[in-house]
Amino acid sequence: MTPRVDVPRPATEVRRFTPAARHVHRATAALMGVCVVTAACLYIPQFAELVGRRELVVRVHEWAGLALPVPALAGLVSGAFRRDLGLLNRFGPHDRTWLRAVLRRDRRPGSRPAGKFNAGQKIYASWFAGATLVMLGTGLLMWFTHLTPLRWRTSATFVHDWLALTLGIVLAGHIGMALADPEARHGLRRGTVSREWAEREHSLWRP
């Protein structure tokens, strides 16, 4: 049997994400996908009739929602993942410059300075984390109906449903932007990106 030999990456590629970060992203995406699909089966009559077994769909939705924070919590074991979270939580002057350029639709070279993550990615990550916690909290209020008064459950249902719709729209935009950037997808799939892309899209990042 011929031993496997690791082929070195081309010098034109740079490491963007470690395996830990990629696994966290994939697991979170899979769980969110389950939540979205099961929610559609619960709220859209045509899907509900097609799938049936509402009780099973409800249980799958609940447990997928409960598990949603688990990949990120498990990822905290990785130092590289913690450093990425630190970068996502840090908003600097160059991020404001990036946002102004986006709002003006300014695509001139150098008009959108960004570190490893641009301002849009930072805002999305923060919003997604907050939305996930709100969805989890309101979902628990809806699940354990005997522990809270009716007014709380009614409010939780209202927030959960409308935030779920908003989340679906934002996720669709996130997926659309990913489809429009093959290099970014390659970074999440394989962990590396081309140096040219990194210098163009994330000029302040020093891998």
N, CA and C of each residue as an Amber inpcrd file, in Angstrom:
protein
   621
   0.8610000  -1.2000000   0.0000000   0.0000000   0.0000000   0.0000000
   0.8950000   1.2470000   0.0000000   0.6300000   2.1520000  -0.9020000
   1.4420000   3.3680000  -1.0180000   1.0820000   4.3360000   0.0930000
   2.0650000   4.7870000   0.8790000   1.7510000   5.7290000   1.9610000
   1.2650000   7.0510000   1.4050000   0.3460000   7.6520000   2.1390000
  -0.2170000   8.9380000   1.7010000   0.8040000  10.0420000   1.9410000
   0.9980000  10.8680000   0.9570000   1.9200000  11.9890000   1.0600000
   1.1180000  13.2870000   0.9650000   1.2530000  14.1340000   1.9670000
   0.5450000  15.4170000   1.9570000   1.2020000  16.3590000   0.9610000
   0.4090000  16.8250000   0.0270000   0.9100000  17.7540000  -0.9790000
   0.8370000  19.1630000  -0.4230000   1.9380000  19.9000000  -0.3870000
   1.9070000  21.2600000   0.1760000   1.0160000  22.1750000  -0.6490000
   0.3660000  23.1040000   0.0300000  -0.4800000  24.0620000  -0.6630000
   0.3730000  25.0150000  -1.4790000  -0.1760000  25.4860000  -2.6010000
   0.5760000  26.4420000  -3.4120000   0.9040000  27.6990000  -2.6170000
   2.0100000  28.3240000  -2.9660000   2.4280000  29.5420000  -2.2540000
   1.4380000  30.6730000  -2.4530000   0.5930000  30.5670000  -3.4920000
  -0.3720000  31.6300000  -3.7560000  -1.6010000  31.5070000  -2.8610000
  -1.6730000  30.4810000  -2.0090000  -2.8010000  30.3100000  -1.1100000
  -2.3860000  30.5990000   0.3250000  -3.3540000  31.0760000   1.1130000
  -3.1000000  31.3580000   2.5270000  -4.1910000  30.6770000   3.3500000
  -3.8210000  30.2960000   4.5550000  -4.7700000  29.6520000   5.4580000
  -5.7300000  30.6800000   6.0340000  -7.0300000  30.4290000   5.8970000
  -8.0410000  31.3550000   6.4170000  -8.7660000  30.7820000   7.6310000
  -9.1930000  29.5230000   7.5500000  -9.9250000  28.9360000   8.6640000
  -9.3270000  27.5950000   9.0540000  -9.2850000  27.3410000  10.3450000
  -8.8110000  26.0630000  10.8540000  -9.9400000  25.0380000  10.7650000
  -9.6340000  23.7470000  10.8960000 -10.6990000  22.7250000  10.8830000
 -11.7710000  22.9870000  11.9460000 -11.3690000  23.4680000  13.1290000
 -12.3540000  23.7250000  14.1850000 -13.3930000  24.7460000  13.7300000
 -12.9360000  25.8500000  13.1420000 -13.8600000  26.8830000  12.6810000
 -14.7740000  26.3590000  11.5790000 -14.2250000  25.5570000  10.6860000
 -15.0390000  25.0110000   9.5980000 -16.0790000  24.0290000  10.1250000
 -15.7070000  23.2100000  11.1020000 -16.6590000  22.2580000  11.6740000
 -17.7770000  22.9830000  12.4200000 -17.4260000  24.0490000  13.1360000
 -18.4440000  24.8280000  13.8420000 -19.4320000  25.4220000  12.8410000
 -18.9060000  25.9780000  11.7570000 -19.7820000  26.5820000  10.7540000
 -20.7010000  25.5390000  10.1190000 -20.1530000  24.3890000   9.7760000
 -20.9580000  23.3460000   9.1300000 -22.0410000  22.8120000  10.0610000
 -21.6600000  22.5520000  11.3160000 -22.6390000  22.0140000  12.2630000
 -23.7410000  23.0300000  12.5460000 -23.3490000  24.3040000  12.7060000
 -24.3470000  25.3470000  12.9500000 -25.2700000  25.4960000  11.7490000
 -24.7000000  25.4630000  10.5430000 -25.5100000  25.5760000   9.3280000
 -26.4790000  24.4040000   9.2110000 -26.0180000  23.1980000   9.5470000
 -26.8820000  22.0160000   9.4570000 -28.0450000  22.1180000  10.4450000
 -27.7470000  22.5140000  11.6800000 -28.8060000  22.6420000  12.6810000
 -29.7870000  23.7500000  12.3180000 -29.2550000  24.8800000  11.8220000
 -30.1470000  25.9610000  11.4060000 -31.0030000  25.5190000  10.2230000
 -30.4110000  24.7490000   9.3170000 -31.1900000  24.2300000   8.1890000
 -32.3350000  23.3530000   8.6590000 -32.0860000  22.5040000   9.6500000
 -33.1460000  21.6530000  10.2100000 -34.2340000  22.5180000  10.8410000
 -33.8230000  23.5430000  11.5790000 -34.7980000  24.4470000  12.2040000
 -35.6720000  25.1350000  11.1610000 -35.0460000  25.6170000  10.0910000
 -35.7940000  26.3300000   9.0560000 -36.7640000  25.3900000   8.3310000
 -36.2870000  24.2050000   7.9720000 -37.1340000  23.2510000   7.2370000
 -38.3090000  22.7940000   8.1000000 -38.0310000  22.4480000   9.3540000
 -39.1210000  21.9850000  10.2230000 -40.0930000  23.1190000  10.5390000
 -39.5760000  24.3530000  10.6770000 -40.4720000  25.4890000  10.9020000
 -41.3950000  25.6860000   9.7040000 -40.8350000  25.5330000   8.4940000
 -41.6650000  25.6530000   7.2850000 -42.7520000  24.5870000   7.2690000
 -42.4060000  23.3790000   7.7150000 -43.3960000  22.2890000   7.7500000
 -44.4740000  22.5330000   8.8000000 -44.1610000  23.3190000   9.8130000
 -45.1320000  23.6020000  10.8680000 -46.0410000  24.7820000  10.5310000
 -45.5450000  25.7380000   9.7340000 -46.2820000  26.9740000   9.5180000
 -46.8680000  27.1230000   8.1160000 -46.3470000  26.3850000   7.1500000
 -46.8660000  26.4840000   5.7870000 -47.7680000  25.2840000   5.5300000
 -49.0620000  25.5060000   5.3200000 -50.0090000  24.3900000   5.2140000
 -49.6300000  23.3540000   4.1540000 -49.1480000  23.8090000   2.9940000
 -48.8080000  22.8620000   1.9270000 -47.6950000  21.9060000   2.3590000
 -46.6980000  22.4290000   3.0530000 -45.6080000  21.5820000   3.5480000
 -46.1030000  20.6670000   4.6630000 -46.9740000  21.2070000   5.5270000
 -47.4970000  20.4090000   6.6380000 -48.2720000  19.2030000   6.1100000
 -49.0820000  19.4150000   5.0620000 -49.8450000  18.3120000   4.4760000
 -48.9330000  17.3030000   3.7880000 -47.8620000  17.8130000   3.1890000
 -46.9400000  16.9330000   2.4650000 -46.1590000  16.0400000   3.4200000
 -45.7160000  16.6040000   4.5390000 -44.8720000  15.8530000   5.4760000
 -45.6920000  15.0620000   6.4800000 -46.7350000  15.6920000   7.0400000
 -47.5140000  15.0150000   8.0690000 -46.7020000  14.8450000   9.3520000
 -47.1650000  13.9810000  10.2470000 -46.4610000  13.6420000  11.4810000
 -46.0070000  14.9020000  12.2120000 -46.9460000  15.7570000  12.4990000
 -46.6340000  17.0610000  13.0950000 -45.8880000  16.9190000  14.4170000
 -46.2990000  15.9640000  15.2370000 -45.6590000  15.8120000  16.5430000
 -44.1740000  15.5180000  16.3960000 -43.8050000  14.6640000  15.4420000
 -42.3970000  14.3550000  15.2100000 -41.6440000  15.5870000  14.7150000
 -42.2680000  16.3360000  13.8130000 -41.6300000  17.5480000  13.2850000
 -41.3900000  18.5560000  14.4060000 -42.3740000  18.6830000  15.3160000
 -42.2190000  19.6010000  16.4520000 -41.0270000  19.1880000  17.3090000
 -40.9080000  17.9000000  17.6030000 -39.8050000  17.4250000  18.4500000
 -38.4470000  17.6500000  17.7720000 -38.3630000  17.3780000  16.4740000
 -37.1070000  17.6020000  15.7540000 -36.7490000  19.0850000  15.7780000
 -37.7440000  19.9360000  15.5800000 -37.5180000  21.3870000  15.6000000
 -37.0150000  21.8390000  16.9720000 -37.6350000  21.3330000  18.0260000
 -37.2560000  21.7440000  19.3740000 -35.8230000  21.3220000  19.7170000
 -35.4920000  20.0820000  19.4090000 -34.1650000  19.5950000  19.7750000
 -33.0660000  20.2050000  18.9080000 -33.3750000  20.4600000  17.6450000
 -32.3890000  21.1440000  16.7900000 -32.1460000  22.5600000  17.2970000
 -33.2150000  23.2220000  17.7520000 -33.0660000  24.5650000  18.3060000
 -32.2530000  24.5690000  19.5860000 -32.4960000  23.5870000  20.4480000
 -31.7270000  23.4950000  21.6840000 -30.2490000  23.2390000  21.4060000
 -29.9670000  22.4840000  20.3640000 -28.5780000  22.1270000  20.0400000
 -27.8450000  23.2230000  19.2910000 -28.5520000  24.2490000  18.8420000
 -27.9450000  25.2630000  17.9790000 -26.7030000  25.9320000  18.5860000
 -26.6840000  26.2530000  19.8820000 -25.4730000  26.8950000  20.4250000
 -24.3260000  25.9120000  20.6830000 -24.5960000  24.6070000  20.6270000
 -23.5980000  23.6190000  21.0310000 -22.3190000  23.6750000  20.1810000
 -22.4000000  23.7460000  18.8270000 -21.1590000  23.7860000  18.0410000
 -20.2420000  24.9440000  18.4250000 -20.8180000  26.1410000  18.6160000
 -19.9860000  27.2960000  18.9790000 -19.3720000  27.1090000  20.3570000
 -20.1360000  26.5440000  21.3000000 -19.5940000  26.3100000  22.6390000
 -18.4740000  25.2740000  22.5890000 -18.6620000  24.2310000  21.7730000
 -17.6110000  23.2250000  21.6280000 -16.3760000  23.8220000  20.9590000
 -16.5900000  24.7550000  20.0360000 -15.4760000  25.3750000  19.3280000
 -14.5840000  26.2150000  20.2140000 -15.0920000  26.6060000  21.3900000
 -14.2820000  27.4230000  22.2960000 -13.0460000  26.6820000  22.7970000
 -13.0300000  25.3650000  22.6330000 -11.8420000  24.5930000  22.9950000
 -10.6540000  25.0130000  22.1310000 -10.9380000  25.4430000  20.8920000
  -9.8940000  25.8300000  19.9510000  -9.4610000  27.2750000  20.1770000
  -8.1580000  27.4810000  20.3660000  -7.6420000  28.8350000  20.5210000
  -7.8400000  29.6750000  19.2790000  -7.6820000  29.0590000  18.1010000
  -7.8620000  29.7940000  16.8440000  -9.3060000  30.2650000  16.6960000
 -10.2530000  29.4210000  17.1070000 -11.6660000  29.8050000  17.0210000
 -11.9590000  30.9540000  17.9700000 -11.3620000  30.9070000  19.1660000
 -11.5600000  32.0090000  20.1240000 -10.9770000  33.3030000  19.5780000
  -9.8430000  33.2110000  18.8940000  -9.2580000  34.4220000  18.2990000
 -10.1600000  34.9780000  17.2060000 -10.7680000  34.0970000  16.4170000
 -11.6990000  34.5590000  15.3880000 -12.9010000  35.2740000  16.0200000
 -13.4060000  34.7300000  17.1280000 -14.5210000  35.3840000  17.8200000
 -14.1100000  36.7610000  18.3230000 -12.8680000  36.8620000  18.8120000
 -12.3790000  38.1580000  19.2650000 -12.3290000  39.1730000  18.1390000
 -11.9130000  38.7300000  16.9540000 -11.8670000  39.6310000  15.8030000
 -13.2680000  40.0290000  15.3620000 -14.2120000  39.1040000  15.4340000
 -15.5900000  39.4060000  15.0530000 -16.2330000  40.4060000  16.0150000
 -15.7950000  40.4030000  17.2550000 -16.3900000  41.2810000  18.2680000
 -15.7010000  42.6440000  18.3580000 -14.6900000  42.8670000  17.5110000
 -13.9310000  44.1250000  17.5850000 -14.2580000  44.9870000  16.3670000
 -14.8330000  46.1500000  16.6180000 -15.2370000  47.0620000  15.5400000
 -14.3230000  48.2750000  15.5700000 -13.5840000  48.5270000  14.4600000
 -12.6190000  49.6150000  14.4230000 -12.9730000  50.6920000  13.4080000
 -12.1610000  51.7460000  13.3150000 -12.4180000  52.8240000  12.3540000
 -12.4950000  52.3340000  10.9090000 -11.6700000  51.3470000  10.5510000
 -11.7050000  50.8570000   9.1730000 -13.0360000  50.1870000   8.8480000
 -13.7260000  49.6630000   9.8790000 -15.0380000  49.0540000   9.6350000
 -16.0680000  50.1200000   9.2740000 -15.9730000  51.2800000   9.9080000
 -16.8760000  52.3800000   9.5430000 -16.5970000  52.8650000   8.1270000
 -15.3310000  52.8770000   7.7490000 -14.9760000  53.2390000   6.3730000
 -15.5580000  52.2340000   5.3940000 -15.4830000  50.9550000   5.7360000
 -16.0240000  49.8930000   4.8880000 -17.5330000  50.0590000   4.7080000
 -18.2230000  50.3510000   5.8060000 -19.6730000  50.5040000   5.7370000
 -20.0640000  51.7140000   4.8900000 -19.3550000  52.8220000   5.0630000
 -19.6600000  54.0100000   4.2540000 -19.4480000  53.7170000   2.7730000
 -18.3900000  52.9830000   2.4440000 -18.1310000  52.6490000   1.0430000
 -19.2290000  51.7540000   0.4790000 -19.7170000  50.8180000   1.2840000
 -20.7990000  49.9300000   0.8340000 -22.0730000  50.7300000   0.5970000
 -22.3900000  51.6280000   1.5190000 -23.6010000  52.4350000   1.3750000
 -23.5250000  53.3430000   0.1540000 -22.3160000  53.8180000  -0.1640000
 -22.1360000  54.6670000  -1.3530000 -21.9140000  53.8370000  -2.6180000
 -21.8610000  52.5070000  -2.4430000 -21.5690000  51.5910000  -3.5540000
 -20.2320000  51.9300000  -4.2170000 -19.3000000  52.2770000  -3.3810000
 -17.9580000  52.6240000  -3.8390000 -17.1240000  51.3490000  -3.9470000
 -16.7490000  50.9790000  -5.1480000 -15.9800000  49.7570000  -5.3700000
 -14.5420000  50.0360000  -5.8170000 -14.0780000  51.2420000  -5.6230000
 -12.7040000  51.5660000  -5.9940000 -11.7240000  50.7540000  -5.1470000
 -10.5860000  50.3680000  -5.7120000  -9.5830000  49.6280000  -4.9410000
  -9.1840000  50.3900000  -3.6840000  -9.2080000  49.7100000  -2.5550000
  -8.8250000  50.3260000  -1.2920000  -9.9370000  51.0650000  -0.5840000
 -11.1200000  51.1500000  -1.1980000 -12.2110000  51.9080000  -0.5730000
 -12.8990000  51.1250000   0.5390000 -12.6710000  49.8000000   0.5650000
 -13.3210000  48.9670000   1.5710000 -12.2830000  48.1970000   2.3930000
 -11.5580000  48.8740000   3.2670000 -10.5300000  48.1940000   4.0600000
 -11.1620000  47.2360000   5.0670000 -10.5700000  46.0630000   5.2080000
 -11.1090000  45.0660000   6.1390000  -9.9790000  44.1990000   6.6540000
 -10.1190000  43.7810000   7.9070000  -9.2030000  42.8070000   8.4730000
  -9.6380000  41.4130000   8.0380000  -9.4530000  40.4330000   8.8930000
  -9.8460000  39.0800000   8.5320000 -11.3370000  39.0060000   8.2420000
 -12.1250000  39.8080000   8.9660000 -13.5720000  39.8780000   8.7360000
 -13.9410000  41.3220000   8.4450000 -14.8230000  41.5190000   7.4520000
 -15.2490000  42.8810000   7.1690000 -16.4070000  43.2730000   8.0830000
 -16.8010000  44.5340000   8.0140000 -17.8320000  45.0390000   8.9190000
 -19.1580000  44.3160000   8.7290000 -19.4890000  43.9660000   7.4950000
 -20.7360000  43.2470000   7.2400000 -20.7480000  41.8960000   7.9170000
 -19.6400000  41.1900000   7.8610000 -19.5490000  39.8900000   8.5110000
 -19.6420000  40.0190000  10.0280000 -19.0510000  41.0720000  10.5700000
 -19.1130000  41.2910000  12.0170000 -20.5450000  41.5870000  12.4690000
 -21.2300000  42.4310000  11.7140000 -22.6130000  42.7690000  12.0630000
 -23.5000000  41.5320000  11.9460000 -23.3150000  40.7630000  10.8770000
 -24.1100000  39.5490000  10.7020000 -23.8660000  38.5640000  11.8420000
 -22.6040000  38.3460000  12.2060000 -22.2850000  37.3900000  13.2680000
 -22.9140000  37.8130000  14.5940000 -22.8500000  39.1080000  14.9080000
 -23.4300000  39.6040000  16.1580000 -24.9480000  39.4650000  16.1400000
 -25.5440000  39.8270000  15.0070000 -26.9990000  39.7310000  14.9080000
 -27.4470000  38.2770000  14.9930000 -26.7450000  37.3880000  14.3240000
 -27.1140000  35.9730000  14.3260000 -27.0080000  35.3960000  15.7370000
 -25.9380000  35.7410000  16.4570000 -25.7770000  35.2350000  17.8170000
 -26.9100000  35.7270000  18.7160000 -27.2400000  37.0180000  18.6080000
 -28.3340000  37.5590000  19.4110000 -29.6710000  36.9440000  19.0500000
 -29.9260000  36.7950000  17.7470000 -31.1870000  36.2080000  17.3000000
 -31.3170000  34.7650000  17.7740000 -30.2130000  34.0270000  17.7500000
 -30.2450000  32.6340000  18.1950000 -30.6260000  32.5490000  19.6690000
 -30.0590000  33.4330000  20.4920000 -30.3810000  33.4150000  21.9190000
 -31.8440000  33.7850000  22.1640000 -32.3510000  34.7760000  21.4200000
 -33.7560000  35.1620000  21.5740000 -34.6720000  34.0300000  21.1220000
 -34.3270000  33.3940000  20.0050000 -35.1320000  32.2720000  19.5210000
 -35.1240000  31.1220000  20.5290000 -33.9650000  30.8810000  21.1310000
 -33.8600000  29.8200000  22.1240000 -34.7120000  30.1400000  23.3470000
 -34.6150000  31.3840000  23.8250000 -35.3830000  31.7670000  25.0040000
 -36.8870000  31.7290000  24.7760000 -37.3320000  32.2960000  23.6620000
 -38.7720000  32.2880000  23.3800000 -39.2590000  30.8740000  23.0860000
 -38.4110000  30.0690000  22.4480000 -38.7950000  28.6820000  22.1780000
 -38.9890000  27.8910000  23.4540000 -38.1350000  28.1240000  24.4510000
 -38.2860000  27.4360000  25.7330000 -39.5720000  27.8560000  26.4330000
 -39.9290000  29.1410000  26.3390000 -41.1910000  29.5970000  26.9350000
 -42.3830000  28.9330000  26.2590000 -42.2880000  28.7170000  24.9550000
 -43.3730000  28.0670000  24.2270000 -43.4120000  26.5630000  24.5050000
 -42.2520000  25.9880000  24.7930000 -42.1660000  24.5410000  25.0080000
 -42.7060000  24.1630000  26.3880000 -42.2060000  24.8520000  27.4150000
 -42.6240000  24.5340000  28.7850000 -43.7910000  25.4330000  29.1760000
 -44.9400000  25.1280000  28.6290000 -46.1130000  25.9970000  28.7880000
 -46.6150000  26.0590000  30.2260000 -46.3420000  25.0310000  31.0240000
 -46.8800000  25.0040000  32.3830000 -46.0720000  25.8520000  33.3600000
 -44.9330000  26.3990000  32.8970000 -44.0600000  27.1440000  33.8010000
 -44.2620000  28.6530000  33.7320000 -44.9870000  29.1310000  32.7460000
 -45.1260000  30.5750000  32.5550000 -46.5900000  30.9420000  32.3440000
 -46.9750000  32.1800000  32.6740000 -48.3590000  32.6190000  32.4420000
 -48.6680000  32.7520000  30.9520000 -49.9490000  32.7480000  30.6230000
 -50.3960000  32.7940000  29.2280000 -49.8750000  34.0280000  28.5130000
 -49.8390000  35.1790000  29.1910000 -49.3910000  36.4130000  28.5470000
 -47.9380000  36.2920000  28.0930000 -47.0930000  35.6610000  28.8870000
 -45.7010000  35.4550000  28.5120000 -45.6020000  34.5600000  27.2890000
 -46.3920000  33.4880000  27.2740000 -46.3310000  32.5460000  26.1480000
 -46.8230000  33.1870000  24.8660000 -47.8510000  34.0310000  24.9740000
 -48.3740000  34.7180000  23.7930000 -47.3300000  35.6750000  23.2250000
 -46.6840000  36.4180000  24.1140000 -45.6310000  37.3510000  23.6720000
 -44.4540000  36.5920000  23.0720000 -44.0820000  35.4690000  23.7060000
 -42.9660000  34.6710000  23.2050000 -43.2710000  34.1150000  21.8200000
 -44.5020000  33.6750000  21.6060000 -44.8950000  33.1450000  20.2990000
 -44.8130000  34.2240000  19.2290000 -45.2930000  35.4270000  19.5650000
 -45.2520000  36.5460000  18.6170000 -43.8050000  36.8610000  18.2210000
 -42.9320000  36.9990000  19.2270000 -41.5230000  37.3270000  18.9540000
 -40.8590000  36.1970000  18.1780000 -41.1030000  34.9630000  18.5820000
 -40.4720000  33.8030000  17.9450000 -40.8550000  33.7210000  16.4680000
 -42.1350000  33.8990000  16.1800000 -42.6080000  33.7600000  14.8000000
 -42.0490000  34.8570000  13.9020000 -42.1010000  36.1060000  14.3610000
 -41.6450000  37.1980000  13.5030000 -40.1200000  37.2240000  13.3780000
 -39.4290000  36.8670000  14.4440000 -37.9770000  36.7950000  14.3540000
 -37.5510000  35.6440000  13.4510000 -38.3200000  34.5580000  13.4610000
 -38.0210000  33.4340000  12.5730000 -38.1390000  33.8560000  11.1070000
 -39.1670000  34.6490000  10.7980000 -39.3280000  35.1440000   9.4330000
 -38.1590000  36.0520000   9.0500000 -37.7860000  36.9440000   9.9540000
 -36.6530000  37.8340000   9.7030000 -35.3670000  37.0300000   9.5230000
 -35.1950000  36.0270000  10.3680000 -34.0060000  35.1820000  10.2950000
 -33.9290000  34.4610000   8.9560000 -35.0720000  33.9950000   8.4800000
 -35.1000000  33.3200000   7.1770000 -34.6730000  34.2500000   6.0500000
 -35.1290000  35.5020000   6.1040000 -34.7680000  36.4730000   5.0690000
 -33.2690000  36.7850000   5.1270000 -32.7540000  36.9890000   6.3440000
 -31.3290000  37.2920000   6.5020000 -30.4710000  36.1140000   6.0630000
 -30.8890000  34.9070000   6.4010000 -30.1490000  33.7140000   5.9750000
 -30.1390000  33.5720000   4.4610000 -31.2660000  33.8900000   3.8340000
 -31.3210000  33.8330000   2.3700000 -30.3220000  34.8200000   1.7640000
 -30.2230000  36.0240000   2.3560000 -29.2420000  36.9890000   1.8820000
 -27.8170000  36.5120000   2.1070000 -27.5760000  35.8870000   3.2510000
 -26.2500000  35.3470000   3.5690000 -25.8420000  34.2700000   2.5660000
 -26.7700000  33.3780000   2.2640000 -26.4910000  32.3080000   1.3000000
 -26.2730000  32.8840000  -0.0940000 -27.0850000  33.8900000  -0.4520000
 -26.9260000  34.5250000  -1.7610000 -25.5630000  35.1720000  -1.9270000
 -25.0860000  35.8350000  -0.8900000 -23.7700000  36.4640000  -0.9620000
 -22.6710000  35.4090000  -1.0280000 -22.8600000  34.3040000  -0.3170000
 -21.8710000  33.2210000  -0.3740000 -21.8130000  32.6080000  -1.7680000
 -22.9640000  32.4380000  -2.3940000 -22.9960000  31.8680000  -3.7450000
 -22.3080000  32.7850000  -4.7480000 -22.3230000  34.0850000  -4.4510000
 -21.7050000  35.0450000  -5.3720000 -20.1950000  35.1610000  -5.1760000
 -19.6520000  34.4970000  -4.1660000 -18.2150000  34.5990000  -3.8830000
 -17.6170000  33.2020000  -3.7310000 -17.2520000  32.5510000  -4.8300000
 -16.6940000  31.1920000  -4.7670000 -15.4410000  31.0870000  -3.9030000
 -14.6280000  32.1390000  -3.8850000 -13.3920000  32.0870000  -3.0990000
 -13.6860000  32.0290000  -1.6030000 -14.6850000  32.7720000  -1.1670000
 -15.0700000  32.7420000   0.2460000 -15.6000000  31.3560000   0.6100000
 -16.3870000  30.7500000  -0.2930000 -16.8910000  29.3970000  -0.0400000
 -15.7430000  28.3990000   0.0460000 -14.7340000  28.5830000  -0.8150000
 -13.5790000  27.6940000  -0.7820000 -12.8590000  27.8120000   0.5580000
 -12.8060000  29.0170000   1.1020000 -12.1650000  29.2140000   2.3880000
 -12.8490000  28.4560000   3.5080000 -14.1780000  28.3900000   3.4590000
 -14.9100000  27.6530000   4.4800000 -14.9050000  26.1530000   4.2200000
 -14.7960000  25.7890000   2.9640000 -14.8210000  24.3560000   2.6260000
 -13.4620000  23.7070000   2.8020000 -12.4110000  24.3890000   2.3440000
 -11.0700000  23.8120000   2.3770000 -10.1260000  24.4830000   3.3740000
 -10.5020000  25.6750000   3.8160000  -9.6650000  26.3570000   4.7930000
  -8.6770000  27.3460000   4.2170000  -8.5190000  27.3790000   2.8860000
  -7.5470000  28.2860000   2.2690000  -8.2220000  29.1730000   1.2250000
  -7.5890000  30.3130000   0.9680000  -8.0530000  31.2300000  -0.0730000
  -6.8280000  31.6950000  -0.8470000  -7.0630000  32.2510000  -2.0010000
  -5.9360000  32.7520000  -2.7830000  -5.4010000  34.0310000  -2.1500000
  -4.1190000  34.2280000  -2.2560000  -3.5080000  35.4330000  -1.6900000
  -4.0500000  36.6850000  -2.3730000  -4.3020000  36.5920000  -3.6690000
  -4.8360000  37.7370000  -4.4170000  -6.1900000  38.1530000  -3.8660000
  -7.0580000  37.1710000  -3.5800000  -8.3850000  37.4720000  -3.0250000
  -8.2490000  38.0860000  -1.6400000  -7.3640000  37.5180000  -0.8230000
  -7.1710000  38.0310000   0.5330000  -6.6990000  39.4840000   0.5060000
  -5.7710000  39.7990000  -0.3830000  -5.2470000  41.1660000  -0.4620000
  -6.2930000  42.1340000  -1.0020000  -7.1680000  41.6440000  -1.8800000
  -8.1920000  42.5120000  -2.4710000  -9.3650000  42.7420000  -1.5190000
  -9.8580000  41.6720000  -0.8960000 -11.0610000  41.7610000  -0.0650000
 -10.7740000  42.0530000   1.3990000  -9.5720000  41.7010000   1.8780000
  -9.2370000  41.8700000   3.3010000  -7.8190000  42.4290000   3.4020000
  -7.6950000  43.6510000   2.9330000  -6.3620000  44.2530000   2.7670000
  -5.6060000  44.4460000   4.0760000  -6.3190000  44.5270000   5.2110000
  -5.6600000  44.7390000   6.4980000  -5.3440000  43.4310000   7.2190000
  -5.7440000  42.3290000   6.6370000  -5.5180000  41.0170000   7.2640000
  -4.1070000  40.5430000   6.9570000  -3.4120000  40.1060000   7.9910000
  -2.0590000  39.5660000   7.8320000  -2.0460000  38.1180000   8.2770000
  -2.3340000  37.1710000   7.3530000  -2.4020000  35.7480000   7.7380000
  -1.0240000  35.2050000   8.1130000
